[in-house]
């Protein structure tokens, strides 16, 4: 697949647009969970103004009173065009898509299609905590296949986990995070092809969360799972939510490989009533007209990755950190600091900076924290200063 890398767009860096005073006027989870003296660098919300095409599309819809139920395929068509241009993927078939409320609820619906109560859902820990919560709530068993020491998929471990999961003829699914949250790992075409081959060999169905797909660093190339050989019976969830900061405007797309079309066709019709119509409008506008804004964001995130690496090397050299190839999240190994299994608690109480604890990410998470890079360089610098202060 031929891909178009992100280039400087000429737009200003949205990460530098807002002051802390402006951000603290927000009423979302990021800015209301902790007291005002805490610097929030945790949950996956970005400190950016929305892309103007998104604001315009939603404002125009409100002016028309266009606030009913979602309909049509505009969102899927916009994603297909974006995928072809950005990732060289020209096989996203609109007829094999369905709108769903958001990626996690879409994952739940996909898992219902391919597994039953008590079946195993394999995850690659450490991984996004809702994978555990949602799967357990739907009466499936979470089974871990931990990442290797290099924070990449360990194919030997994965195969053994697949083998055990289907023992006795049980169904099983692999809930794959691509790009991976929290490590920022971008799985290669070779790795994804190997996952597909193992899944086929053992009769495991792959459901993949690709919500961070547009957020790749310079030099990294995202590969859609459904584009690799052997992935024809896979199911993918995509959204503009993370890349354009649209979590409050809920909408996502479920996408079926050619051999999974019949599975997707069994999706209950009422699921398509769950997405916000305004969300669909916003996500469609982002994918269609918001790419220059996205490119400016990606450039800013590249700068922030370098800044964080430099700050940690200078001020917190005992923290091990591999800059991610995607997402706007940094996974920090703090075990050498001697702060125990939950260093995030220490940084919060002593430094007044909120990071995600690594513990809820499963095996491999203890002693780690996740830091949100999608903010201004000044806030990142202050966040590291507070982390240093927590150790003194």
JOBEL-V901924 format. One record per residue. N is the residue number from 1. RES is the residue in three letters. SS is DSSP state (H for helix, E for strand, C for the rest). BURIAL is # if it has 24 or more other ideal C-beta (glycine too) atoms within 12 Angstrom, else .. D_LAST is the distance of its C-alpha to the last C-alpha in Angstrom with 2 decimals. Layout:
n = {N N}
res = {RES RES}
ss = {SS SS}
burial = {BURIAL BURIAL}
d_last = {D_LAST D_LAST}
This chain:
n = {1 2 3 4 5 6 7 8 9 10 11 12 13 14 15 16 17 18 19 20 21 22 23 24 25 26 27 28 29 30 31 32 33 34 35 36 37 38 39 40 41 42 43 44 45 46 47 48 49 50 51 52 53 54 55 56 57 58 59 60 61 62 63 64 65 66 67 68 69 70 71 72 73 74 75 76 77 78 79 80 81 82 83 84 85 86 87 88 89 90 91 92 93 94 95 96 97 98 99 100 101 102 103 104 105 106 107 108 109 110 111 112 113 114 115 116 117 118 119 120 121 122 123 124 125 126 127 128 129 130 131 132 133 134 135 136 137 138 139 140 141 142 143 144 145 146 147 148 149 150 151 152 153 154 155 156 157 158 159 160 161 162 163 164 165 166 167 168 169 170 171 172 173 174 175 176 177 178 179 180 181 182 183 184 185 186 187 188 189 190 191 192 193 194 195 196 197 198 199 200 201 202 203 204 205 206 207 208 209 210 211 212 213 214 215 216 217 218 219 220 221 222 223 224 225 226 227 228 229 230 231 232 233 234 235 236 237 238 239 240 241 242 243 244 245 246 247 248 249 250 251 252 253 254 255 256 257 258 259 260 261 262 263 264 265 266 267 268 269 270 271 272 273 274 275 276 277 278 279 280 281 282 283 284 285 286 287 288 289 290 291 292 293 294 295 296 297 298 299 300 301 302 303 304 305 306 307 308 309 310 311 312 313 314 315 316 317 318 319 320 321 322 323 324 325 326 327 328 329 330 331 332 333 334 335 336 337 338 339 340 341 342 343 344 345 346 347 348 349 350 351 352 353 354 355 356 357 358 359 360 361 362 363 364 365 366 367 368 369 370 371 372 373 374 375 376 377 378 379 380 381 382 383 384 385 386 387 388 389 390 391 392}
res = {UNK UNK UNK UNK UNK UNK UNK UNK UNK UNK UNK UNK UNK UNK UNK UNK UNK UNK UNK UNK UNK UNK UNK UNK UNK UNK UNK UNK UNK UNK UNK UNK UNK UNK UNK UNK UNK UNK UNK UNK UNK UNK UNK UNK UNK UNK UNK UNK UNK UNK UNK UNK UNK UNK UNK UNK UNK UNK UNK UNK UNK UNK UNK UNK UNK UNK UNK UNK UNK UNK UNK UNK UNK UNK UNK UNK UNK UNK UNK UNK UNK UNK UNK UNK UNK UNK UNK UNK UNK UNK UNK UNK UNK UNK UNK UNK UNK UNK UNK UNK UNK UNK UNK UNK UNK UNK UNK UNK UNK UNK UNK UNK UNK UNK UNK UNK UNK UNK UNK UNK UNK UNK UNK UNK UNK UNK UNK UNK UNK UNK UNK UNK UNK UNK UNK UNK UNK UNK UNK UNK UNK UNK UNK UNK UNK UNK UNK UNK UNK UNK UNK UNK UNK UNK UNK UNK UNK UNK UNK UNK UNK UNK UNK UNK UNK UNK UNK UNK UNK UNK UNK UNK UNK UNK UNK UNK UNK UNK UNK UNK UNK UNK UNK UNK UNK UNK UNK UNK UNK UNK UNK UNK UNK UNK UNK UNK UNK UNK UNK UNK UNK UNK UNK UNK UNK UNK UNK UNK UNK UNK UNK UNK UNK UNK UNK UNK UNK UNK UNK UNK UNK UNK UNK UNK UNK UNK UNK UNK UNK UNK UNK UNK UNK UNK UNK UNK UNK UNK UNK UNK UNK UNK UNK UNK UNK UNK UNK UNK UNK UNK UNK UNK UNK UNK UNK UNK UNK UNK UNK UNK UNK UNK UNK UNK UNK UNK UNK UNK UNK UNK UNK UNK UNK UNK UNK UNK UNK UNK UNK UNK UNK UNK UNK UNK UNK UNK UNK UNK UNK UNK UNK UNK UNK UNK UNK UNK UNK UNK UNK UNK UNK UNK UNK UNK UNK UNK UNK UNK UNK UNK UNK UNK UNK UNK UNK UNK UNK UNK UNK UNK UNK UNK UNK UNK UNK UNK UNK UNK UNK UNK UNK UNK UNK UNK UNK UNK UNK UNK UNK UNK UNK UNK UNK UNK UNK UNK UNK UNK UNK UNK UNK UNK UNK UNK UNK UNK UNK UNK UNK UNK UNK UNK UNK UNK UNK UNK UNK UNK UNK UNK UNK UNK UNK UNK UNK UNK UNK UNK UNK UNK UNK UNK UNK UNK UNK UNK UNK UNK UNK UNK UNK UNK}
ss = {C C C C C C C C C C C C C H H H C C C H H H H C C C C C H H H H C C C C C C E E C C C C C C C C C C C H H H H H H H H H H H H H C C C C C C C C C H H H H H H H H H H H H H H C C C C C C H H H E E E E C C H H H H H H H H H H H H C C C C C E E E E C C C C C C H H H H H H H H C C C E E E E C C C C C C C C C C H H H H H H H H H H H C H H H C C E E E E E E C C C C C C C C C C C H H H H H H H H H H H H H H C C E E E E E C C C C C C E C C C C C C C C H H H C C C C C C C E E E E C C H H H H C C C C C C C E E E E E C H H H H H H H H C C C H H H H H C C C H H H H H H H H H H H H H C H H H H H H H H H H H H H H H H H H H H H H H H H C C C C E E C C C C E C C E E E E E C H H H C C C C C H H H H H H H H H C E E C E E C H H H C C C C C C E E E E E C C C C H H H H H H H H H H H H H H H C}
burial = {. . # . . # . . . . # . # # # # # # . . . . # . . . . . . # # . . . . . . # # # # # # # # # # # # # # . # # # . # # . . # . . . . . . . . # . . . # # # # # # # . # # # # # # . # . # # # # . # # # # # # # # # # # # # # # # # # # # . . . # # # # # # # # # # # # # # . # # . . # . # # # # # # # # . . . # # # # # . # # # . # # # . # # . . . # # # # # # # # # # # # # # # # # # . # . # # # # # # . # # # . # # # # # # # # # # # # # # # # . . # # # # # # # # # . # # # # # # # # # # # # # # # # # # # # # # # # # # # # . . # # . # # . . # . . . # # . # # # # # # # # # # # # # # # # # # # # # # # # # # # # # # # # . # # # . # # . . # # . . # . # # # # # # # # # # # # # # . . # . # . . # # # . # # # . . # # # # # # # # # # # # # # # . # # # # # # # # # # # . # # # # # # # # # # . # # .}
d_last = {50.61 50.19 47.04 46.25 42.71 40.88 41.54 40.39 42.20 42.25 40.55 37.34 34.06 33.68 29.90 29.87 32.38 30.51 28.03 25.36 27.70 30.50 28.57 27.52 31.27 31.65 32.37 31.66 29.37 26.53 26.44 27.49 25.65 22.39 22.02 22.22 18.60 17.67 18.07 20.43 20.34 22.06 25.83 28.32 29.36 29.39 28.61 32.06 35.39 38.17 40.57 43.54 46.15 44.46 44.35 47.98 49.18 47.69 48.83 52.33 52.48 51.54 54.17 56.72 55.67 55.09 52.88 54.89 54.50 53.53 56.35 57.30 55.72 54.22 50.66 51.74 53.76 50.83 48.57 51.35 51.75 48.00 47.82 50.76 49.42 45.77 46.11 49.77 50.45 53.96 54.62 52.80 55.90 55.81 58.28 55.79 53.07 52.40 50.15 47.71 45.34 42.13 40.94 39.74 42.89 44.88 43.35 44.43 47.93 48.16 47.08 49.74 52.29 51.62 50.39 51.35 49.76 48.19 48.06 45.04 42.77 40.82 37.40 35.21 31.81 29.05 30.77 30.84 30.54 33.73 35.72 35.15 35.71 38.84 40.45 40.06 41.40 44.51 45.27 44.50 42.53 39.36 39.47 36.65 37.34 33.83 33.09 33.09 30.18 30.92 30.41 34.14 36.92 37.99 41.75 42.65 40.37 41.68 45.28 44.88 43.25 46.13 48.62 47.29 46.97 50.68 52.02 55.00 55.74 52.89 51.78 48.24 46.20 43.35 40.94 39.58 36.75 37.64 35.54 33.06 30.36 27.41 27.69 29.81 32.35 35.82 38.47 41.23 44.93 45.42 42.77 44.17 47.70 46.74 45.26 48.52 50.63 48.83 49.12 52.81 53.42 52.01 53.09 49.62 49.31 46.45 44.88 42.37 39.76 39.80 38.14 35.71 38.63 38.82 35.16 35.42 33.66 35.85 37.71 37.38 40.52 40.59 43.52 44.95 45.55 49.08 49.97 49.77 52.76 53.03 50.96 54.06 53.49 49.85 48.55 45.89 43.96 43.06 41.99 40.98 38.33 35.13 36.26 37.49 35.16 38.05 36.66 38.26 41.61 42.31 44.56 44.60 47.23 48.26 50.00 52.29 53.39 57.20 57.55 55.39 57.38 59.28 56.08 54.76 58.19 57.68 54.73 55.78 56.95 54.97 51.66 52.52 52.64 48.92 47.51 47.35 50.18 47.97 45.42 48.11 49.09 45.54 44.84 48.23 47.62 44.23 45.78 48.85 47.72 43.92 43.51 42.92 40.03 38.72 38.97 36.98 34.28 34.30 33.93 30.92 29.33 30.03 28.22 25.19 25.12 25.09 22.41 20.01 20.85 20.21 16.83 15.65 17.32 15.66 12.03 11.80 14.69 14.25 15.33 19.12 20.98 24.69 25.69 28.24 31.88 32.30 30.85 28.05 25.53 22.93 22.31 18.98 18.77 15.30 16.70 15.31 11.69 12.95 12.35 16.06 18.86 17.37 14.02 15.37 15.12 11.38 11.03 13.64 12.61 8.95 9.47 13.23 14.48 17.34 18.13 20.91 20.28 22.03 23.77 26.66 27.55 29.10 29.19 26.65 24.22 21.98 18.52 19.12 18.59 21.04 20.22 23.04 23.79 26.70 25.32 25.07 23.17 21.44 20.20 19.03 17.14 15.52 14.81 12.96 10.99 10.02 9.29 6.85 5.26 5.63 3.80 0.00}
